[in-house]
Amino acid sequence: MNIFVQALGLIGIAINIVGIQLKNKRNILIAFTLGNLIFGISFILLKSYSGGVICLVAAIQTIIKYLFDNKNKKFPLYLIYLYFIVSSLLNAKKNKI
């Protein structure tokens, strides 16, 4: 199982490296979304649930950002705060603060 999870991690890294090299914004966001989904799945398989959920939230955040950009709308500031709060709460739960 660990070899499979490590292979997923390597695939996620490869997708993110390829995403950095892309020229089209849409393709970059698709690559980063796919990379975050793969990292989220690998963290969940490693039973690191908070890390997995944070990666899945990042994938959702990327999709929402793409949708706003696609419609030429400004990204709302409250969504940035919401993502920050969700990530902080998940991290605090993981660290039991």
Summary of the structure (lengths in Angstrom):
residues: 97
radius of gyration: 14.6
end to end distance: 31.0
largest distance: 43.6
contacts: 258
relative contact order: 0.11
helix: 85%
strand: 0%
